[in-house]
Amino acid sequence: MNLLLLGATGRVGGHVLRLALQDGHHVTALVRNPDRIPCSHPNLTLLHGDARRPEDISRAVTGAEVVISALGTDGTTTLTDSVRALVPAMEQERIKRIITVGTAGILQSRVDPALLRYQSSESRRRITTAAEEHHRAYQLLCQTALSWTIVCPTALKEGPSPAPVRAQRDYLPENGTWISFADTGAFVYRQINDLTYVQARVGIAY
């Protein structure tokens, strides 16, 4: 397949990139600093640009069949700006499938299902800026007819897998405390062909 990958230089996006190239997909990575991609590959096209700029997104989505965004919030409006640029560009190119990386904070709260986790006592985070940005990006995707999936990992850490990854639609699996960057990347990558969670958030944890 022809994939557009945003966030390829990140710790989750890097794993997605490796798996996609390993399986023979053609990957276009839109990056602000191409020097941060440590590999070269005949199936990899690096585009220098900014995922927040509609003109760069329009150039990057040409020919893509699936879009994967592993962008982080970095304390700005990067996520919402990129979604606003992606939606019309994808519609123009008739691309339906988009997989993004969110946060467990935008899953439904178990203690108060009317709220999201970051809005309830279930979350221990005092600063909710990142979750609020993820929430806005989620709301934007909900307004589209795209086949979107938001993968929502709990706390991300480096390390070997202590157990199989558990996944649940709209909620964080019970007692889930962390998940590795590698397993998150692998789960995101599998959503290319797995339509179980279309137009849904999916919480993942060990």
Backbone bond lengths (Angstrom), bond angles and torsions (degrees), N, CA, C in turn:
res aa  C-N    CA-C-N  psi(-1)  N-CA   C-N-CA  omega(-1)  CA-C   N-CA-C  phi
1 M - - - 1.464 - - 1.520 110.16 -
2 N 1.307 115.63 162.53 1.458 121.87 172.89 1.523 108.25 -100.40
3 L 1.316 116.49 116.31 1.461 122.11 -175.24 1.522 110.06 -113.50
4 L 1.323 115.91 140.77 1.459 121.01 167.19 1.521 107.16 -103.99
5 L 1.325 116.40 124.69 1.460 121.57 -178.98 1.518 109.74 -117.46
6 L 1.327 115.51 123.33 1.463 122.32 172.74 1.523 107.91 -105.72
7 G 1.325 116.95 141.19 1.458 119.59 -178.48 1.516 112.81 82.56
8 A 1.323 116.77 26.39 1.469 120.69 -176.26 1.521 112.95 -66.64
9 T 1.338 117.58 -19.69 1.467 120.00 -179.24 1.524 112.37 -87.94
10 G 1.328 117.62 -4.14 1.464 121.06 -179.44 1.516 112.37 -83.55
11 R 1.341 115.20 174.83 1.469 119.48 -174.80 1.518 112.67 -74.83
12 V 1.331 118.72 -26.61 1.464 120.81 172.49 1.523 109.66 -85.52
13 G 1.320 116.93 -47.08 1.458 120.67 -178.93 1.508 113.47 -60.04
14 G 1.325 117.68 -33.17 1.458 120.64 178.40 1.513 112.19 -62.76
15 H 1.333 116.72 -37.92 1.463 120.21 177.48 1.527 110.82 -70.06
16 V 1.324 117.26 -38.76 1.466 120.38 176.55 1.524 109.82 -60.64
17 L 1.323 116.39 -44.92 1.458 121.12 179.75 1.522 111.30 -59.42
18 R 1.318 116.93 -46.75 1.470 120.69 -178.62 1.526 111.52 -60.98
19 L 1.330 116.50 -44.71 1.463 120.18 -178.15 1.531 111.45 -67.04
20 A 1.314 116.41 -40.35 1.463 120.20 -178.81 1.524 111.26 -64.51
21 L 1.322 116.69 -44.83 1.462 119.86 178.83 1.524 111.14 -67.45
22 Q 1.314 115.85 -37.55 1.466 121.44 179.20 1.527 111.00 -60.18
23 D 1.329 116.62 -34.54 1.465 121.66 -178.31 1.523 113.22 -91.07
24 G 1.319 117.59 4.43 1.458 120.49 173.73 1.509 116.49 88.30
25 H 1.340 117.61 11.71 1.457 119.34 176.64 1.532 110.53 -75.50
26 H 1.310 115.51 157.97 1.458 121.65 173.11 1.526 107.39 -95.57
27 V 1.314 116.90 122.37 1.462 121.49 -174.47 1.525 110.32 -117.37
28 T 1.329 115.01 127.80 1.459 121.26 168.63 1.522 106.73 -104.20
29 A 1.319 116.41 121.68 1.466 121.22 179.66 1.521 108.73 -111.34
30 L 1.327 115.65 118.70 1.457 120.81 175.75 1.522 108.02 -91.57
31 V 1.319 116.37 115.30 1.467 120.54 -173.32 1.524 110.19 -135.27
32 R 1.313 115.13 148.09 1.458 119.66 177.35 1.524 111.23 -78.20
33 N 1.332 115.92 -28.00 1.470 119.98 -179.87 1.532 109.10 -133.52
34 P 1.335 118.02 92.43 1.465 120.75 -178.94 1.531 113.89 -57.27
35 D 1.328 117.67 -25.13 1.465 120.28 -179.44 1.525 112.34 -65.21
36 R 1.338 117.19 -15.78 1.464 120.10 -179.63 1.532 112.35 -82.76
37 I 1.330 118.17 -6.44 1.463 120.93 173.59 1.523 106.80 -87.61
38 P 1.336 117.98 112.48 1.466 120.54 -170.35 1.524 114.43 -81.54
39 C 1.332 118.54 3.57 1.458 119.14 -176.17 1.518 110.57 -131.58
40 S 1.326 114.95 156.82 1.457 121.27 170.17 1.517 106.75 -119.56
41 H 1.323 116.17 148.14 1.464 119.91 -176.26 1.522 107.36 -157.21
42 P 1.337 117.41 141.82 1.475 118.75 -179.56 1.522 113.98 -62.09
43 N 1.337 117.32 -22.07 1.466 120.63 179.82 1.521 113.01 -95.99
44 L 1.328 117.09 7.17 1.465 121.16 -177.97 1.517 110.58 -109.77
45 T 1.338 115.50 125.73 1.458 121.97 173.85 1.520 108.56 -113.64
46 L 1.317 116.19 120.67 1.459 120.86 178.20 1.518 109.50 -97.89
47 L 1.334 115.33 125.25 1.455 120.84 175.63 1.517 108.78 -112.70
48 H 1.315 115.68 127.23 1.466 119.77 177.30 1.521 108.29 -82.87
49 G 1.319 116.31 119.26 1.458 119.24 -179.29 1.511 111.14 -179.71
50 D 1.323 115.10 -173.74 1.458 122.38 -175.02 1.523 108.77 -125.95
51 A 1.331 116.55 124.94 1.468 121.60 -176.93 1.526 112.40 -65.85
52 R 1.311 117.81 -10.35 1.465 120.94 178.33 1.531 112.34 -87.81
53 R 1.335 116.09 -11.12 1.469 121.01 -175.18 1.527 110.22 -97.04
54 P 1.334 118.97 117.90 1.464 121.12 -178.62 1.524 113.75 -54.73
55 E 1.340 117.47 -37.01 1.460 119.37 -179.14 1.526 111.81 -67.46
56 D 1.329 117.23 -34.93 1.464 120.16 177.63 1.521 110.91 -72.02
57 I 1.326 116.75 -40.00 1.465 120.68 177.34 1.524 110.61 -64.12
58 S 1.311 117.71 -44.03 1.465 120.81 179.96 1.518 111.12 -59.04
59 R 1.317 116.84 -39.33 1.465 121.22 177.95 1.523 110.60 -68.13
60 A 1.328 116.61 -38.33 1.464 120.52 -173.84 1.525 113.17 -75.18
61 V 1.340 118.31 -33.32 1.469 119.95 -174.97 1.516 113.19 -78.62
62 T 1.310 117.90 -12.86 1.464 120.62 -177.76 1.532 110.61 -56.79
63 G 1.325 115.65 121.44 1.462 120.72 178.29 1.511 115.22 85.78
64 A 1.344 117.71 -4.82 1.472 120.20 -178.63 1.521 110.41 -77.28
65 E 1.337 115.58 150.37 1.460 122.05 174.80 1.522 111.85 -107.37
66 V 1.330 116.44 -28.71 1.460 122.42 179.50 1.524 107.92 -139.82
67 V 1.329 116.11 141.10 1.459 121.67 175.67 1.527 108.38 -111.65
68 I 1.332 116.04 132.23 1.462 121.93 175.26 1.520 107.75 -122.38
69 S 1.332 116.58 125.65 1.457 120.64 178.18 1.526 109.95 -117.84
70 A 1.326 115.15 114.89 1.460 121.30 175.01 1.524 109.93 -110.69
71 L 1.316 115.94 30.22 1.467 120.82 -179.56 1.524 110.91 -68.48
72 G 1.315 115.16 146.15 1.457 120.66 173.52 1.515 110.38 -96.89
73 T 1.319 116.40 177.79 1.466 119.85 -177.95 1.522 111.93 -85.64
74 D 1.288 118.85 -31.56 1.465 126.91 -178.21 1.529 113.73 42.79
75 G 1.328 116.23 30.42 1.457 120.93 175.08 1.513 115.25 73.40
76 T 1.350 116.55 10.47 1.463 120.05 -177.80 1.533 109.59 -125.50
77 T 1.319 116.40 -164.84 1.474 121.78 177.17 1.529 111.15 -98.88
78 T 1.312 117.04 29.15 1.461 120.99 -177.66 1.526 112.00 -54.63
79 L 1.336 117.26 -45.63 1.465 120.13 -176.21 1.523 111.71 -63.99
80 T 1.316 117.08 -51.31 1.460 119.22 -177.73 1.521 111.54 -66.84
81 D 1.326 116.77 -37.98 1.462 119.23 177.73 1.525 110.70 -63.00
82 S 1.326 116.58 -41.03 1.471 119.63 -178.65 1.524 111.20 -69.03
83 V 1.340 117.29 -39.36 1.465 119.74 178.23 1.523 110.42 -64.45
84 R 1.318 116.68 -41.98 1.471 120.21 178.76 1.533 111.34 -62.54
85 A 1.321 116.71 -31.83 1.460 119.87 177.27 1.528 111.23 -79.46
86 L 1.325 116.20 -36.00 1.466 120.23 -175.60 1.523 113.28 -70.68
87 V 1.318 117.51 -43.32 1.470 120.08 -171.30 1.526 112.35 -57.38
88 P 1.336 120.30 -54.37 1.469 118.24 179.53 1.525 112.90 -65.82
89 A 1.347 116.70 -33.72 1.465 119.28 179.02 1.526 110.75 -66.07
90 M 1.325 117.03 -41.25 1.455 120.64 177.84 1.528 111.06 -66.80
91 E 1.318 116.34 -40.55 1.467 119.81 178.27 1.520 110.89 -63.25
92 Q 1.335 116.20 -39.60 1.456 120.81 178.46 1.521 111.28 -62.34
93 E 1.334 116.70 -39.88 1.461 122.12 -178.58 1.528 112.92 -89.12
94 R 1.333 116.41 0.43 1.464 122.67 -179.33 1.535 111.97 58.48
95 I 1.324 114.76 42.09 1.468 121.59 174.81 1.522 107.37 -97.40
96 K 1.308 118.06 128.54 1.461 121.57 -175.43 1.530 113.64 -101.10
97 R 1.326 117.46 -36.50 1.468 120.63 -167.80 1.515 112.02 -92.33
98 I 1.338 116.16 125.54 1.463 121.93 173.84 1.523 108.90 -137.43
99 I 1.320 115.72 133.17 1.468 122.86 178.47 1.520 106.84 -120.63
100 T 1.312 116.78 126.50 1.454 120.32 -179.99 1.529 110.64 -124.34
101 V 1.319 115.21 160.19 1.466 121.40 176.34 1.519 108.23 -102.61
102 G 1.325 116.21 121.63 1.449 121.50 178.97 1.521 111.14 -108.69
103 T 1.304 115.97 -142.35 1.456 122.32 178.15 1.516 108.73 -144.49
104 A 1.327 116.49 151.81 1.465 119.83 179.53 1.521 112.02 -61.45
105 G 1.320 117.00 -18.26 1.457 120.42 179.44 1.512 113.80 -63.33
106 I 1.342 118.63 -22.88 1.473 119.73 -178.54 1.530 112.17 -98.02
107 L 1.327 117.05 11.11 1.460 120.80 171.16 1.530 108.98 -82.41
108 Q 1.322 116.96 163.66 1.464 120.27 178.92 1.529 110.61 -68.77
109 S 1.304 115.62 143.99 1.461 121.35 177.85 1.531 110.17 -77.25
110 R 1.312 116.56 137.91 1.475 120.25 175.30 1.529 110.90 -77.46
111 V 1.318 116.93 -30.59 1.462 119.15 -178.71 1.527 112.02 -79.77
112 D 1.340 116.17 -25.18 1.454 120.92 176.76 1.526 107.81 -148.87
113 P 1.336 117.28 86.99 1.462 121.27 -174.28 1.521 114.87 -59.43
114 A 1.307 118.14 -13.61 1.465 120.04 176.71 1.526 111.83 -76.40
115 L 1.325 116.13 -13.34 1.459 122.15 -179.16 1.519 110.92 -112.76
116 L 1.327 115.60 161.69 1.454 120.34 169.19 1.526 108.21 -85.24
117 R 1.322 116.28 161.33 1.467 119.97 -174.81 1.530 111.61 -57.56
118 Y 1.312 117.21 -42.48 1.468 118.69 -176.68 1.524 112.14 -68.17
119 Q 1.345 117.10 -18.82 1.461 121.34 179.96 1.529 112.32 -89.65
120 S 1.330 116.90 -7.82 1.459 121.50 -172.35 1.523 111.71 -116.25
121 S 1.336 115.33 176.89 1.462 120.81 178.60 1.523 112.26 -71.60
122 E 1.323 116.95 -8.08 1.463 120.16 179.17 1.523 111.88 -67.41
123 S 1.328 116.30 -26.97 1.458 120.75 179.78 1.522 110.46 -89.85
124 R 1.329 115.60 138.22 1.467 119.83 179.10 1.522 111.60 -96.29
125 R 1.310 117.52 -2.45 1.462 120.57 -176.80 1.528 110.77 -79.35
126 R 1.314 115.51 129.96 1.465 120.03 177.87 1.521 111.18 -83.96
127 I 1.335 116.09 -32.38 1.458 121.03 179.49 1.522 108.12 -97.94
128 T 1.311 116.71 121.75 1.468 120.90 -173.50 1.528 112.73 -113.80
129 T 1.330 117.58 15.93 1.461 120.86 -176.18 1.524 112.08 -56.90
130 A 1.343 117.03 -46.71 1.463 120.44 -178.55 1.525 110.97 -65.31
131 A 1.332 116.70 -44.07 1.469 119.95 179.98 1.525 111.10 -62.77
132 E 1.318 116.87 -37.28 1.466 119.99 178.85 1.525 110.78 -64.24
133 E 1.329 116.82 -39.22 1.467 119.93 177.72 1.530 110.87 -67.28
134 H 1.331 117.46 -41.78 1.464 120.58 174.93 1.534 110.84 -61.43
135 H 1.325 116.50 -38.40 1.465 121.12 179.07 1.531 110.54 -62.25
136 R 1.307 116.64 -44.37 1.462 120.13 179.21 1.529 111.09 -63.16
137 A 1.333 116.63 -40.00 1.468 119.98 178.24 1.526 110.61 -64.75
138 Y 1.320 116.25 -40.53 1.473 121.55 176.37 1.528 110.65 -60.30
139 Q 1.318 116.98 -45.12 1.461 120.70 179.87 1.527 111.23 -62.08
140 L 1.322 117.14 -38.12 1.462 120.39 178.14 1.521 111.30 -63.96
141 L 1.326 117.30 -42.38 1.464 120.36 179.42 1.521 111.01 -66.70
142 C 1.330 116.72 -34.79 1.469 120.26 179.55 1.529 112.01 -62.02
143 Q 1.308 116.53 -24.35 1.464 120.78 -177.92 1.527 112.80 -83.98
144 T 1.332 117.47 -0.66 1.458 121.33 -176.39 1.527 111.02 -106.63
145 A 1.324 114.80 169.99 1.464 121.52 174.18 1.524 110.78 -100.76
146 L 1.328 117.08 14.39 1.457 121.30 179.68 1.534 110.99 -70.20
147 S 1.311 115.90 155.39 1.473 121.51 174.67 1.529 107.52 -87.75
148 W 1.324 115.43 79.01 1.460 120.01 -174.17 1.527 111.63 -96.81
149 T 1.301 115.09 151.62 1.466 123.28 170.52 1.518 107.54 -137.48
150 I 1.317 117.58 131.36 1.470 121.51 175.25 1.519 107.95 -110.39
151 V 1.321 116.71 113.34 1.462 122.35 177.57 1.524 107.87 -85.64
152 C 1.332 116.74 121.75 1.462 122.17 -172.39 1.525 110.77 -116.57
153 P 1.338 117.77 90.29 1.464 119.79 178.65 1.519 111.26 -77.22
154 T 1.333 114.98 151.57 1.453 119.45 169.13 1.534 107.22 -78.60
155 A 1.322 119.30 -162.12 1.465 122.08 -173.37 1.530 111.19 -50.54
156 L 1.330 115.99 127.02 1.464 122.08 -178.02 1.521 110.37 -93.56
157 K 1.333 115.19 133.60 1.458 120.80 179.99 1.526 109.38 -142.85
158 E 1.320 115.48 161.89 1.458 120.78 170.54 1.526 108.32 -82.98
159 G 1.317 116.08 150.74 1.456 118.30 175.31 1.505 112.63 141.92
160 P 1.338 115.97 162.95 1.459 120.79 178.98 1.527 111.22 -71.00
161 S 1.314 115.93 158.42 1.466 121.23 -178.65 1.526 110.04 -74.06
162 P 1.334 119.65 119.98 1.455 121.35 178.41 1.524 113.20 -83.48
163 A 1.343 116.21 -14.21 1.464 121.09 -174.86 1.524 108.01 -164.99
164 P 1.330 118.39 166.48 1.466 120.01 175.32 1.530 111.30 -63.06
165 V 1.306 115.96 150.45 1.458 120.93 177.06 1.531 109.07 -71.97
166 R 1.334 115.71 132.14 1.461 121.15 174.29 1.525 108.58 -104.34
167 A 1.324 116.15 143.57 1.458 121.31 -178.43 1.517 109.93 -133.98
168 Q 1.335 116.09 144.48 1.462 120.65 177.63 1.519 110.00 -147.82
169 R 1.315 116.66 134.79 1.454 122.30 178.77 1.534 110.18 -65.43
170 D 1.313 115.90 126.44 1.468 125.07 171.53 1.530 115.62 70.53
171 Y 1.325 118.60 -10.99 1.467 121.87 -179.07 1.526 109.85 -130.92
172 L 1.321 116.13 157.40 1.454 120.98 170.87 1.526 108.22 -81.49
173 P 1.338 118.86 131.39 1.465 119.45 176.40 1.533 110.90 -51.38
174 E 1.304 116.08 140.27 1.471 120.71 -174.95 1.518 111.78 -57.18
175 N 1.324 114.69 136.51 1.463 123.57 177.82 1.525 112.90 64.35
176 G 1.307 117.22 17.30 1.461 119.59 175.69 1.521 110.17 -74.26
177 T 1.330 117.07 127.94 1.465 120.16 -175.37 1.527 113.56 -116.77
178 W 1.352 117.54 -29.25 1.460 118.35 179.65 1.521 109.98 -160.80
179 I 1.331 114.71 170.04 1.459 122.27 175.33 1.525 107.57 -156.61
180 S 1.323 116.76 150.72 1.464 119.86 -177.04 1.527 111.15 -81.34
181 F 1.329 114.74 157.47 1.457 119.90 174.67 1.527 110.53 -60.27
182 A 1.334 116.40 -40.17 1.467 120.75 -177.50 1.520 111.62 -64.12
183 D 1.331 117.48 -45.98 1.464 119.76 -179.33 1.523 111.68 -70.15
184 T 1.324 116.80 -31.61 1.461 119.25 175.01 1.525 110.26 -65.48
185 G 1.327 116.67 -45.42 1.457 120.30 177.59 1.515 112.05 -60.14
186 A 1.331 116.65 -41.10 1.457 120.61 179.61 1.526 111.37 -65.63
187 F 1.337 116.65 -38.93 1.463 119.97 179.26 1.530 110.16 -67.33
188 V 1.321 116.68 -43.07 1.468 120.99 177.10 1.526 109.71 -58.16
189 Y 1.306 116.09 -46.96 1.460 121.14 -178.36 1.527 111.53 -60.18
190 R 1.314 118.17 -39.84 1.471 120.98 -178.36 1.523 112.43 -65.52
191 Q 1.316 116.85 -21.61 1.468 119.20 -178.26 1.526 112.57 -70.61
192 I 1.317 117.42 -10.91 1.466 120.04 176.91 1.522 110.13 -56.42
193 N 1.334 116.36 -43.71 1.465 121.34 -177.42 1.523 113.70 -108.94
194 D 1.321 116.92 -6.11 1.469 120.96 -179.31 1.528 108.49 -100.73
195 L 1.321 116.31 115.16 1.465 120.70 -176.45 1.531 112.21 -100.92
196 T 1.321 117.13 19.66 1.469 121.12 -178.90 1.521 111.80 -60.20
197 Y 1.315 116.42 -36.36 1.464 120.00 -172.25 1.530 112.67 -113.81
198 V 1.313 117.10 37.31 1.460 120.52 178.09 1.528 109.71 -67.96
199 Q 1.324 114.98 134.78 1.469 123.71 -176.74 1.532 110.75 53.75
200 A 1.326 114.29 48.33 1.465 120.32 179.86 1.522 109.68 -152.61
201 R 1.323 114.56 157.55 1.458 121.19 166.68 1.524 107.37 -90.56
202 V 1.313 117.33 148.44 1.455 120.10 175.72 1.519 108.87 -133.61
203 G 1.324 116.15 120.99 1.456 121.29 178.28 1.507 110.10 -84.40
204 I 1.331 117.35 136.79 1.460 121.11 178.72 1.534 110.32 -130.46
205 A 1.333 114.18 142.86 1.470 121.34 -179.78 1.508 107.35 -167.49
206 Y 1.341 116.27 169.20 1.475 120.33 172.42 1.515 108.93 -83.01
